[in-house]
Amino acid sequence: MKKRYICTFVVVLLLSMFSVVPVTNPSEKQEEATPSEKKREEPVSADREAKAYELFNEILTLTETPDTKAVYPQMEALYLEIIRGYPDTALAQESCWRLISLYVEKNTPPEYEKADTLYAEFLKRYPGSAIKNLIDDTLSRSYYKNEKWNGILKLYSSVVDVYKEKGKLPNPNPMFMYAEAKFNLGDLVEAEKAYKIVIELFPTSNRAATSKGRLEDIKKKKADTSIVQ
C-alpha cells in the first residue's frame, strides 16, 4: 500500500514536469545542430526511462526496511546512479529532491555540504524546474530547525529582489523565512521590513499572524536598546 501511494505521487509529479517542445518557424533558417545538441534534442528513450524506474523501485523497496540507517549507503548510491546516469529522465529531478531530503532529514548532523553541492548541480542542470520549490522548502525547514540562518538567507535573499521588481509574491513563506533569518542574525531593520511585507501581502495567513508578533518583539528590543544607551 505504501509503495502504491508513493508511486502514484511520483506519477503526479512527473506529469507536471514534462517539458514543452519549442515550436520553430519553418521559414527561419536553422543552423545545423552539432552532434551533442542533436542528442539533447532527442526524446528520452523508453529503455532509459525504464532503467531509471527500475532503480527507483529498488530504492522504494529499501525504504520499507525497518532500519533505514543500515540501507542508507545503498539508497544514496541508487539515487546518484539515477541523477548522474540518467539525468534526462523524468525521475532524475525528483531523485535530486529525495536525496537532498535524505541528506538533511535522515542524518545527525545533517550533511549540508553534500546537499548544497547536489542543489547547485540541480540548479545548473534544471533551471526553472518546479521541483526547486520542494527542495527549497526541504532545505529551509532543516536550516530553520538547526538555526542555520545564513543558509536560509542564501536560499531566499533573491525574494527581496523579486518583490522590488514585481511588487508581489506567490506565497508568504520565502519572505517570512528571510525575515526570520534576519531577525535571528540581529538585523532588525531588514527583518522589520520583511515582516511588514508578509503582513501587507498575506494579511490572513498564519505567517502574517506570526509576523505581527515578531514586530512586537522588535519593538521591545529597540526599546531595551535605547534604555541601555
DOZAPA-850620 format. One record per residue (C-alpha): residue number from 1; x, y, z. Coordinates in nm, 4 decimals. Each point is the difference from the previous one (the first is absolute). Example, Ala and Ser with C-alpha at 12.3 -4.5 7.8 and 13.67 -1.06 7.14 Angstrom:
1,1.2300,-0.4500,0.7800
2,0.1370,0.3440,-0.0660
This chain:
1,0.0000,0.0000,0.0000
2,0.2841,0.2334,0.0866
3,0.1779,-0.0728,-0.3265
4,-0.3176,0.0564,-0.2016
5,-0.0542,0.3381,0.1706
6,0.3559,0.1146,-0.0642
7,-0.0070,-0.1131,-0.3617
8,-0.3272,0.1860,-0.0560
9,0.1553,0.3131,0.1469
10,0.2981,-0.0406,-0.2308
11,-0.2234,-0.0288,-0.3063
12,-0.1834,0.3205,0.0948
13,0.3293,0.1822,0.0332
14,0.1217,-0.1309,-0.3331
15,-0.3087,0.1252,-0.1811
16,0.0829,0.3531,0.1163
17,0.3653,-0.0251,-0.0989
18,-0.0075,-0.0893,-0.3680
19,0.1469,0.2777,-0.2070
20,-0.1868,0.1735,-0.2805
21,0.1693,-0.0546,-0.3342
22,0.0910,0.3388,-0.1506
23,-0.1715,0.0916,-0.3248
24,0.2277,0.1238,-0.2767
25,-0.0917,0.2059,-0.3013
26,0.0598,-0.2036,-0.3193
27,0.0802,0.3223,-0.1883
28,0.2904,0.0791,0.2290
29,0.3385,-0.1292,-0.1068
30,0.1276,-0.2476,0.2503
31,0.3648,-0.0725,0.0590
32,0.0880,-0.3665,-0.0009
33,0.0229,-0.1290,0.3552
34,0.3152,-0.1586,0.1266
35,-0.0134,-0.3713,0.0922
36,-0.0183,0.0885,0.3719
37,-0.2884,0.2433,-0.0630
38,-0.1858,-0.2581,-0.2070
39,0.0383,-0.2484,0.2831
40,-0.1499,0.2437,0.2506
41,-0.2961,0.0682,-0.2286
42,-0.0877,-0.3673,-0.0363
43,-0.2783,-0.1334,0.2280
44,0.1049,-0.2251,0.2827
45,-0.0081,-0.3619,-0.1104
46,-0.2454,-0.2388,0.1582
47,0.2907,-0.2197,0.1049
48,0.1625,0.2816,0.1994
49,-0.3269,0.0926,0.1678
50,-0.0583,-0.3649,0.0844
51,0.3488,-0.0359,0.1480
52,-0.0502,0.3123,0.2137
53,-0.3305,-0.1407,0.1285
54,0.1678,-0.3316,0.0744
55,0.2598,0.1736,0.2163
56,-0.2673,0.2125,0.1672
57,-0.2036,-0.3076,0.0883
58,0.3106,-0.1473,0.1627
59,0.0129,0.3099,0.2191
60,-0.3684,-0.0319,0.0885
61,0.0609,-0.3574,0.1070
62,0.2863,0.1132,0.2231
63,-0.2208,0.2624,0.1669
64,-0.2143,-0.2818,0.1380
65,0.2975,-0.1270,0.2011
66,-0.0546,0.0713,0.3729
67,0.3595,0.1159,0.0486
68,0.0373,0.2712,-0.2636
69,0.3467,0.0902,0.1254
70,0.1250,-0.3410,-0.1027
71,-0.1118,0.0476,-0.3617
72,0.0867,0.3693,-0.0209
73,0.3211,-0.0537,-0.2056
74,-0.1901,-0.2145,-0.2511
75,-0.2778,0.2570,-0.0335
76,0.2495,0.2809,-0.0539
77,0.1859,-0.2000,-0.2655
78,-0.3222,-0.0828,-0.1864
79,-0.1217,0.3608,0.0055
80,0.3361,0.1172,-0.1335
81,-0.0113,-0.2653,-0.2716
82,-0.3342,0.1395,-0.1188
83,0.1163,0.3624,0.0270
84,0.3372,-0.0442,-0.1690
85,-0.0736,-0.2912,-0.2277
86,-0.3466,0.1014,-0.1206
87,-0.0193,0.3806,0.0394
88,-0.2319,0.0346,-0.2998
89,-0.2697,-0.2184,0.1522
90,-0.3004,0.1310,0.1908
91,0.1050,-0.1713,0.3226
92,0.3392,0.1706,0.0180
93,-0.1421,0.3276,0.1317
94,-0.2117,-0.1679,0.2653
95,0.2997,-0.2096,0.1004
96,0.1955,0.3207,0.0650
97,-0.2714,0.1163,0.2382
98,-0.0272,-0.3363,0.1751
99,0.3771,-0.0343,0.0427
100,0.0297,0.3530,0.1364
101,-0.2810,-0.0876,0.2424
102,0.1969,-0.3072,0.1018
103,0.3104,0.2095,0.0631
104,-0.1666,0.2607,0.2202
105,-0.2853,-0.1903,0.1669
106,0.1368,-0.3487,0.0607
107,0.3460,0.0857,0.1285
108,0.1238,0.1369,0.3323
109,0.1564,0.2406,-0.0583
110,-0.1440,0.0786,-0.3450
111,0.2378,-0.0396,-0.2940
112,-0.0348,0.3570,-0.1237
113,0.3155,-0.0062,-0.2113
114,-0.1320,-0.2884,-0.2080
115,-0.3460,0.1562,-0.0183
116,0.1336,0.3387,-0.1115
117,0.2244,-0.1575,-0.2645
118,-0.2870,-0.2020,-0.1441
119,-0.2316,0.3026,0.0106
120,0.2507,0.2074,-0.1980
121,0.0200,-0.2793,-0.2552
122,-0.3796,-0.0143,-0.0168
123,-0.0341,0.3760,-0.0610
124,0.2562,-0.0108,-0.2790
125,-0.1537,-0.3000,-0.1730
126,-0.3706,0.0778,0.0490
127,-0.0605,0.3782,-0.0025
128,-0.3654,0.0854,0.0540
129,-0.0917,-0.3445,0.1353
130,-0.3153,-0.0222,0.2123
131,0.1865,-0.2369,0.2315
132,0.2136,0.2941,0.1145
133,-0.2767,0.1174,0.2342
134,-0.0104,-0.3401,0.1684
135,0.3757,0.0027,0.0500
136,-0.0090,0.3563,0.1344
137,-0.2686,-0.0955,0.2527
138,0.1928,-0.3093,0.1075
139,0.3256,0.1897,0.0469
140,-0.1595,0.2989,0.1728
141,-0.1789,-0.2216,0.2543
142,0.3255,-0.1703,0.0862
143,0.1930,0.3276,0.0139
144,-0.2663,0.1472,0.2277
145,-0.0060,-0.2999,0.2307
146,0.3789,0.0087,0.0349
147,0.0262,0.3814,0.0120
148,0.2004,0.0241,-0.3215
149,-0.1176,0.3533,-0.0708
150,0.2582,0.0759,-0.2669
151,-0.1185,-0.3063,-0.1881
152,-0.3514,0.1451,-0.0058
153,0.1323,0.3343,-0.1232
154,0.1854,-0.1760,-0.2804
155,-0.3238,-0.1678,-0.1044
156,-0.2328,0.2979,0.0257
157,0.1916,0.3269,-0.0355
158,-0.1098,0.0188,-0.3640
159,-0.3639,0.0187,0.1147
160,0.0586,0.3629,0.0996
161,0.1145,0.0817,-0.3532
162,-0.3087,-0.1727,-0.1416
163,-0.2234,0.2071,0.2271
164,0.1744,0.3239,-0.0963
165,-0.0427,-0.0836,-0.3673
166,-0.3567,-0.1314,-0.0008
167,-0.1498,0.1262,0.3253
168,-0.1519,-0.3393,0.0713
169,0.0891,-0.3524,0.1069
170,-0.1653,-0.3380,-0.0669
171,-0.0065,-0.0987,0.3679
172,0.1153,0.1394,0.3359
173,0.2509,-0.2684,0.0989
174,0.3186,0.1204,-0.1770
175,-0.0349,0.3586,0.1265
176,-0.0920,-0.1217,0.3476
177,0.2994,-0.2316,0.0171
178,0.2239,0.2809,-0.1229
179,-0.1392,0.2213,0.2780
180,0.0563,-0.2718,0.2594
181,0.3621,-0.0386,-0.1075
182,0.0599,0.3738,0.0185
183,-0.1731,0.0180,0.3387
184,0.2123,-0.2772,0.1489
185,0.3188,0.1482,-0.1453
186,-0.0788,0.3320,0.1687
187,-0.0828,0.2006,-0.3131
188,-0.3221,0.1401,0.1427
189,-0.0428,0.2702,-0.2643
190,-0.0120,-0.2477,-0.2889
191,-0.2038,-0.2457,0.2038
192,-0.2611,0.2646,0.0761
193,-0.0322,0.0928,-0.3675
194,-0.0453,-0.3628,-0.1011
195,-0.2568,-0.0760,0.2707
196,-0.2041,0.3031,-0.1086
197,0.0032,-0.1238,-0.3596
198,-0.1359,-0.3368,0.1132
199,-0.2785,0.1709,0.1950
200,-0.0852,0.2322,-0.2891
201,-0.0097,-0.2665,-0.2716
202,-0.1431,-0.2900,0.1998
203,-0.2011,0.1577,0.2855
204,-0.2090,-0.3093,0.0802
205,0.2850,-0.2515,-0.0044
206,0.1551,-0.1690,0.3029
207,0.3310,0.1534,-0.1040
208,-0.1555,0.3470,0.0318
209,-0.1202,-0.0784,0.3517
210,0.3477,-0.1140,0.1008
211,0.1525,0.3049,-0.1701
212,-0.2131,0.2317,0.2133
213,0.1372,-0.1674,0.3097
214,0.3536,0.0394,-0.1293
215,-0.0571,0.3717,-0.0571
216,-0.0965,0.0307,0.3660
217,0.3219,-0.1807,0.0916
218,0.1996,0.2401,-0.2169
219,-0.1728,0.2966,0.1625
220,0.0982,-0.1287,0.3460
221,0.3574,-0.0671,-0.1083
222,0.0319,0.3532,-0.1347
223,-0.1451,0.1412,0.3223
224,0.2418,-0.2037,0.2109
225,0.2909,0.1183,-0.2134
226,-0.0971,0.3653,0.0370
227,-0.0224,-0.0390,0.3799
228,0.3487,-0.1510,0.0173
229,0.1394,0.2826,-0.2111
